[in-house]
């Protein structure tokens, strides 16, 4: 009968030496860092307007307003459609200034078109539309 004796030698498990793999990873990392090119994309130059001083005079215009009831106003006074031509003609006789028609969103399109037509018939070369949300 044999006796089993415990041995004091520990059995070591076989392992993989990782140092050579880490060396390869660092070499690849250095290679990619050195060979990388950075693209410097240029955009278009935007010329931003400079804010003007508060003392400058705004450009003169003939301002007409059409409300949702179809009423036409010039400088706070209610005017008729057939008076628009005279107002525009008087204003552009001094200098050729634009006509700006501000119409509320619910304003009747027919009235706005009539005001535009009267302004054009009076000789206005520039007729602009502006919308009011109120």
C-alpha positions in Angstrom: 0.0 0.0 0.0 1.4 3.2 -1.1 0.9 6.3 0.7 0.0 9.4 -1.1 1.9 12.3 0.1 1.0 15.9 -0.6 3.6 17.6 -2.6 4.6 21.1 -1.8 5.2 21.9 -5.4 2.4 24.1 -6.8 1.2 23.4 -10.2 1.4 26.5 -12.4 -1.1 27.0 -15.1 0.3 27.7 -18.5 -0.2 31.3 -19.6 0.2 33.5 -22.7 2.9 36.1 -22.7 1.1 39.4 -23.6 4.1 41.6 -23.8 4.8 40.9 -27.5 1.1 41.6 -28.4 1.2 44.9 -26.5 4.4 45.9 -28.4 2.6 45.3 -31.7 -0.4 47.3 -30.6 1.7 50.3 -29.6 3.7 50.1 -32.8 0.4 50.2 -34.8 -0.9 53.0 -32.7 2.2 55.1 -33.4 2.0 54.3 -37.1 -1.6 55.4 -37.4 -0.9 58.6 -35.4 2.1 59.5 -37.6 0.3 58.7 -40.9 -3.0 60.4 -40.2 -3.7 63.5 -42.2 -6.0 66.2 -40.9 -8.2 67.9 -43.4 -8.5 71.7 -42.9 -11.8 72.5 -44.6 -12.3 76.1 -45.5 -15.8 77.6 -45.5 -17.1 80.6 -47.4 -16.5 84.0 -45.9 -19.6 85.6 -44.7 -19.7 89.4 -44.6 -21.9 90.3 -41.7 -23.5 93.7 -41.7 -22.4 96.1 -39.0 -25.0 97.5 -36.8 -25.8 101.1 -37.7 -26.0 103.9 -35.2 -29.4 104.9 -33.8 -29.0 108.4 -35.3 -29.3 107.4 -38.9 -32.5 108.3 -40.8 -34.6 105.5 -42.1 -35.2 105.4 -45.8 -38.5 107.2 -46.7 -41.4 105.0 -47.9 -45.1 105.3 -48.6 -46.6 103.1 -45.9 -50.1 101.8 -46.4 -51.9 99.4 -44.1 -54.8 97.1 -44.8 -56.6 95.6 -41.8 -58.7 92.5 -41.6 -61.9 94.5 -42.2 -60.5 95.8 -45.5 -59.9 99.3 -44.3 -56.8 101.2 -45.7 -54.7 103.4 -43.5 -52.0 105.9 -44.4 -50.1 107.7 -41.6 -52.8 106.7 -39.2 -55.7 108.1 -41.3 -58.3 105.9 -43.0 -58.3 106.5 -46.7 -60.4 105.1 -49.6 -59.0 102.9 -52.3 -59.3 105.6 -55.0 -57.3 108.0 -52.8 -54.3 105.6 -52.8 -53.2 106.7 -56.3 -53.1 110.4 -55.3 -51.2 109.7 -52.1 -48.6 107.6 -54.0 -48.3 110.1 -56.9 -47.8 113.0 -54.4 -45.1 111.1 -52.5 -43.1 109.9 -55.6 -43.2 113.3 -57.3 -40.4 114.4 -55.1 -38.3 111.3 -55.4 -38.8 107.7 -56.4 -39.5 105.9 -53.1 -40.9 102.4 -52.5 -44.5 101.7 -51.5 -44.9 99.3 -48.6 -48.3 97.7 -48.1 -48.7 96.1 -44.7 -51.6 93.7 -44.7 -53.0 91.7 -41.8 -53.1 88.0 -42.3 -57.0 88.0 -42.5 -57.1 91.1 -44.8 -59.2 90.6 -47.9 -56.9 89.7 -50.8 -59.0 91.7 -53.3 -58.5 95.0 -51.3 -54.7 94.3 -51.1 -54.6 93.7 -54.9 -56.6 96.9 -55.5 -54.2 98.9 -53.4 -51.2 97.4 -55.3 -52.9 98.2 -58.6 -53.6 101.8 -57.6 -50.0 102.3 -56.5 -48.6 100.9 -59.8 -51.1 103.0 -61.8 -49.8 106.1 -59.9 -46.3 105.4 -61.1 -44.7 103.5 -58.2 -41.8 101.4 -59.5 -41.3 99.5 -56.3 -44.4 98.0 -54.5 -43.6 95.8 -51.5 -45.9 93.6 -49.4 -45.5 93.0 -45.7 -47.5 90.7 -43.5 -48.8 91.5 -40.1 -49.8 88.6 -37.8 -52.1 90.6 -35.5 
